[in-house]
Amino acid sequence: MTVLRIGNASGFYGDRFDALREMLTGGDLDVLTGDYLAELTMLILARDRLKDPAAGYARTFPRQLEDTLGLAHERGVRIVTNAGGLNPAGLADTVRDLAGRLGIPVRVAHVEGDDLTAAHPGSLAAHAYLGGFGIAAALRAGADIVVTGRVTDAALVSGPAAAHFGWGPADHDRLAGAVVAGHVLECGTQATGGNYAFFRDGDVRRPGFPLAEIHPDGSSVITKHPGTGGFVDIGTVTAQLLYETGGARYAGPDATARLDTVRLGREGPDRVRIEGVRGEAPPPVLKVGVNRLGGFRNEVAFVLTGLDIEAKAALVREQMGDVLAKAPPAEVRWELVRTDRPDAATEETASALLRLVVRDPDQAVVGRPLTAAAVELALAGYPGFHVLAPPGKGSPYGVFEDAYVPQGDVGHVAVLHDGRRVAVAPPEDTRPLRPLGEPALPAPLPPGPVRRAPLGLVAGARSGDKGGNANVGVWARTEDAWRWLAHELTAERFRELVPEARPLPVTRHTLPNLRALNFVVEGILGAGAAAQARFDPQAKALGEWLRSRHLDIPEALL
C-alpha cells in the first residue's frame, strides 16, 4: 500500500495559530493532526467547564478551521485532533455548525469514553489515555475530521496509520513504529529544531512543522515541507524521542514500543528514517490523569538592589515572619535568586530577587494578610524597597496524579459522522509492563588528559514533566563521546550535578542505539506542573541546566 503522509500543526494549546494553513499549503499530506492537550491543559479546560458547561475544548481550533476547512476539503486532507479535550462531542458539533455555515460538506466524527471524572470524587477532571483504534474506526467509516478527548498523543498518528494500512490490534511491531513516529511529531517544532540543544546548527527562527511518511511495515521518515524553517536531523529526532519518556519500554494502549530497538538513519537533507522498532502487547491497564484542586497559592517577589543583599533578605524575612506566624500557611518557601552583579552597569543587573511563595487550602490565609504585610513594608523595609508586582489575593493551583484502570473497564467508543456508535474492544493480548535489564555498555575511552568544561560541549539534552516526575534525556553526537558519557554520567553523578535531585530517586535508562541515557527524577515537580513546586515547574530547562554543569571531559572530545 502507498506511503501515508501525516503532518502535525499543533504541539500544545496556544501553538502557532497559522500552522494549520502552513501545513495545508506547504506540500502534500494525507492526514493533518493537532495535539492540544497536556496534563496542565486538562486542568485549564476543567476550570473553563466550571464556568460554562458547554466549554471544555480548545477554542482556538474552530477559529483555525474558519479559513482552512475549505483548503483541507479541496486537497482531501483528513484532520485528526485531540482538541476536544473534556468535551469532544461539543467540539464536533461546533465544527459541524462551522462547516454548515461555510457550505463545506465534511463528515465529522468524535471519540469518547475517556471521561472517568464521575469515578474519581473530588476531581475536576479524570480522563483515561485511549489508544488509536477509535480514531481508526471513524476514519474507516469515512470521517473527514475526527475529534477526540484524552487519547495518547501518539494515537493521533497510530490511529490513522492503522486505518490506512488495515492494521489490527495484534500488529504490535507496526503499531509500535507508528507510535514512535507519533511521539516524534506530537510536540510539533521540537522535531524541527525548536527547543533544541544545538540550535545553532541551523536557522530556527521560525521552524516548520514536522511530518512523517509512514510505510506499511511501520517504519517512517521524519521530514518537513520544502522551504520551511528549522531542520530535521538525527539529533532533532533523538531529542524528541527522549522527551517525556522513561525506560526502554514506552507503553501505550495499543502497543508497547521498544525504544531500545529504534534505529535512526539520515536519508537526505531534512529526512531521517526510523526503522527496526519492535513492539509488544500493551499493558492490561490504561493510565488515567486525575486533576484536582490543590489549594491556593500566592507569591511576592521582593527586589533587592546593590549592597548587603543577604542582610536585606534577612530583614524582609524577619519583618514578614510575625505575620506568617499568626496564621501560618500550610507551606512557606523563601528563595533568594542572586541575579545581581558587582559594580553593575544597570540597576536591573545590580538586583537580586527574594521570592516568597505560600500555599494553603484556605484562600484567605494566603490572601489579604500576606499582601497587606508586604505592601506595608513599602516605607519601612530595606533601602530601595520595591516588588516586581503588587501581590494578589491568591490563585488556585492544581494537583495531578496518575491512576490506572483495566482496559476493559473503559467504554472506548467512536461516534461516527452519521451518529452510529462503534464500540472499540480492548486488546485481547496484553502484557504487564516490566523494566528491561540494562544493556552492555560500550568500551570506555582510553585514559588521557582531561579539561574542566560544561557537559553541553559534548552532549545534548532535553527534559520534561510527567506528573510529579521529570525526565532528562542526554545523548552524545559521536561514538567516542558516547563511550565516555555512558561510563561518566551515572545516576550518582547526575545527583551531584543536579543538587535538587540528591534526596530523590533517580533511575538511569540506557539506549545504546540512540547513544543516549534517560534519567527519571521522581518527585522533583511535587504534585505536578500545575502545583508550580519549583522555579521551572515543567522541568523544561532542567536538561539545559545539566548541560551547563562542569565535569572533567577528555580533551580528545573537546
Buried (B, 14 or more C-beta within 10 A) or exposed (E): EEEBBBBBBBBBBEBBEEBBBBBBEBBEBBBBBBBBBBBBBBBBBBBBBEEEEEBBBBBBBBEBBEEBBBBBBEEEBBBBBBBBBBBBBBBBBBBBEBBEEBEBEBBBBBBBBBBBBEBBEEBBBBBBBBBBBBBBBBBBBEBBBBBBBBBBBBBBBBBBBBBBBEBEBEBBBBBBBBBBBBBBBBBBBBBBBBBBBBBEEBEBEEBBBBBBBBBBEBBBBBBBBEEBBBBBBBBBBBBBBBBBBBBBBBBBBBBBBBBBBBEBEEEEEBBBBBBBBBBBBBBBBBBBBBBBBBBBBBBBBBBBBBEEBEEBBBBBBEBBEEBBEEEEBEBBEBEBEEBBEEEBEEEEEBBBBBBBBBBBEEBEBBBEBBBEBBEEBEEEBBEBBEBEEEBEEBEBBBBBBBBEBEBBEBBBBBBBBEEEEBEBEBBEEBBEBEEEEEBEEBEEBEEEEBEEBBBBBBBBBBBBBBBBBBBBBBBBBEEBBBBBBBBBBBBEBBBEBBEBBEEBEBBBBBBBBBBBBBBBBBBBBBBBBBBBBBEBBBBBBBBBBBBEBEBEBBEEBE
